[in-house]
Amino acid sequence: MGKLTLLKEFWGFLRVRKKWWLAPIIIMLLLLGALIFFTQSSAVAPFIYTLF
């Protein structure tokens, strides 16, 4: 439940403060983190690391 409330608070912050430019930055950081997390123990990891 903690993550859900964090998302609700973040959405409320974006809506009230009109800081919509933060949303794409946060989404890209989350996607990059998920990519790093899922490729650590994968056979695809050597191919992903050559991209960076």
N, C-alpha and C positions, 0 to 999 in steps of 0.2 A: 504494500500500500504506500510505502514511502516514495517510490518512484512516481506513482500516479499523482500524488499530491505535488511533487516537484514539477511535473509537467503542467498541472493545472495552474500553479503559481507562475510559471514561466509564461504560459499562454495569457494569463491575466495581466502580467507585466507588459507583454507585447501589445495587448489590446489597449490598455490604459495609456501607456507612454508613447504609443505610435512608433515603436522602434522596429518596424518590419524588416529593416535591413539586417537585423541580427539573426533572423530565422534561417536564411541560407547558410550562414557561417556555422551555426550550431549543427545544422543537418549535415553539412560536409564533414565537420569534425567527428560526428557520430559514425558516419559511413566509413571514414578513414580508420577510426578505431576498431570498427567491426571487421574491416578488411584485414587489419594487422592481427586481430585476435583469432580469426578463423584460419589464417594462413600459417600460424606458428607451428602447428603439428600436422600439416597437410603435405601431400606430395606435390602440390602446386606451388609451394613456398619458393623454391628456387626460381621459378618463372616470374613470380610476383616481384621478388627482390631485384631482379634485373631491370624492372621498370623504374625503380627509384635509384 
